[in-house]
Amino acid sequence: MSTGKPTYWLTDPGKIPHLIDFFIIKNIPAQYLQIEESHDLNSDETPIHLILSENIIQKESSTVLVNRRTDWESFR
């Protein structure tokens, strides 16, 4: 589990940032987990924090442009 964003920023501008911080989760439902970024500017790394709750964490649903019911034939 991660934010999906890079967490390690290389000093060489010709290289791509890496995702090196992530959590391996087993048998814990995602509704009880939340990932947050720590914006500490003292490092070339963006650490992430895993929050484990005993209650379901309400998350904002992401906006999507299409779904499985999109009728692509109607758009032609």
C-alpha positions as CSV (number, residue, x, y, z in Angstrom):
1,M,0.0,0.0,0.0
2,S,1.4,3.4,-0.9
3,T,0.3,6.8,-2.2
4,G,1.3,5.9,-5.7
5,K,3.5,9.0,-5.9
6,P,7.4,9.0,-5.8
7,T,8.9,9.1,-2.3
8,Y,12.6,9.5,-3.2
9,W,13.8,12.5,-5.2
10,L,17.2,12.1,-6.8
11,T,19.6,15.0,-7.0
12,D,20.4,14.2,-10.7
13,P,17.6,16.0,-12.7
14,G,18.2,13.4,-15.5
15,K,16.9,10.5,-13.4
16,I,13.3,9.6,-12.5
17,P,12.1,9.8,-8.9
18,H,11.5,6.4,-7.2
19,L,8.7,5.0,-5.1
20,I,10.7,3.3,-2.2
21,D,8.3,3.7,0.7
22,F,5.4,1.4,0.8
23,F,3.6,-1.0,3.2
24,I,2.8,-4.7,2.7
25,I,-0.6,-5.4,4.2
26,K,-2.2,-8.8,4.8
27,N,-5.7,-9.6,6.2
28,I,-6.5,-5.9,7.1
29,P,-9.4,-4.4,5.1
30,A,-8.4,-1.2,3.3
31,Q,-11.4,0.6,4.9
32,Y,-9.4,0.7,8.2
33,L,-6.2,2.0,6.6
34,Q,-5.1,5.5,5.4
35,I,-1.8,6.6,4.0
36,E,-0.5,10.2,4.5
37,E,2.5,12.0,3.2
38,S,4.9,13.8,5.5
39,H,6.1,17.0,3.9
40,D,9.4,17.3,5.7
41,L,11.7,19.4,3.6
42,N,14.9,18.3,5.3
43,S,15.4,15.3,3.1
44,D,15.3,14.1,-0.5
45,E,12.7,11.6,0.6
46,T,9.0,12.1,1.2
47,P,8.2,9.6,4.1
48,I,4.7,8.2,4.3
49,H,2.7,7.3,7.4
50,L,0.2,4.4,7.7
51,I,-2.8,5.1,9.9
52,L,-4.6,2.0,11.2
53,S,-8.0,2.7,12.7
54,E,-10.4,0.6,14.7
55,N,-13.3,2.3,12.9
56,I,-13.9,2.5,9.2
57,I,-12.2,5.6,7.7
58,Q,-14.4,7.6,5.4
59,K,-12.5,8.5,2.2
60,E,-13.4,10.8,-0.6
61,S,-14.3,8.9,-3.8
62,S,-12.2,9.8,-6.7
63,T,-13.9,11.4,-9.8
64,V,-13.7,9.2,-12.8
65,L,-14.6,10.1,-16.4
66,V,-15.8,6.6,-17.4
67,N,-17.1,3.5,-15.8
68,R,-18.0,-0.1,-16.8
69,R,-21.4,1.1,-18.1
70,T,-20.0,3.7,-20.5
71,D,-21.5,3.0,-23.9
72,W,-18.6,3.7,-26.2
73,E,-20.7,2.9,-29.3
74,S,-22.9,5.9,-28.5
75,F,-19.8,8.2,-28.6
76,R,-18.8,7.2,-32.2
